[in-house]
Each structure stands twice: as C-alpha cells, then as structure tokens.
C-alpha cells in the first residue's frame, strides 16, 4: 500500500513536447502558401527533432525539479529526507550558504525557499513553486 501524498509538484507537464510539431506544422503551412517546392520531409524531421529535444528537457525537469511530500518523506528532485529528521519549519531563517536540498547549488528558478531546521541543528533549504503550501503541509507533520 502506498503512502498518501500530502503535497506534490511535477516539475513540468508534457505539453511542451507538442511545441516542435506545432511550429513545424506552421512552417509547412507557410511554405505551402508561398511559391516554390514543398519540403514535407524536412518539416516532419524538424518537428520530430524538436519534440525529442523537448521530451528530454521535460523528463529532466520531472526528475530534477519535482517535489513530493508523504507522511514519512520529503522528496526534492534527486534527494529525499525523512520527515522525522525535520525539527522546525516555522521561524527558521535562511542563513547565507545553507545547503539546498535536491542536489543543486541554488533553488530552482521559479521556486521559493522553505528553510528547514533538521535534527543536527543545521538549516537546509527546501523549495517549491508554492513555498507557503509546502511549509504549511510540513508544519502540520512536524508539529504533531
């Protein structure tokens, strides 16, 4: 039986994969409306290559920028921390040089910091697109 997920962010949806084929279709449409030869294979190849590149990007974002909180674990990108190790969520300042959870040097672009005091009295930085919601969900677990 799997644990209930209390907070989750996917990192990215799959819709950016459609950008490449959409641009290729638009390019083919413009080419069809202008005089000269048509190149359907070139546009098909272009759309396919752009879709593959976008799929690699999306998969990377889903792996490295996803957030999941269960009653036992907080998973940020490639790193997970047991909730039992978190000593405080509220009234924790973010000191300069605090370690960022998830395997990066900085919090991912478009996310906000959630400073956490862990059991060895160090402060680490969790992150989320909605830091207030993650902080509230964590506070409910830690204050029990």
Secondary structure, DSSP 8 states (H G I E B T S, - for coil): ----EEEEE-S--STTHHHHHHHHHHHHHHHHHSSS---HHHHHHHHHHHHHHHHHHHHHHHHHS-EEEESSEEEETTEEEEGGGEEESTT----TT-EETTS-SS--TT-EEEEEEETTS-EEEEEETTHHHHHHHHHHHHT-
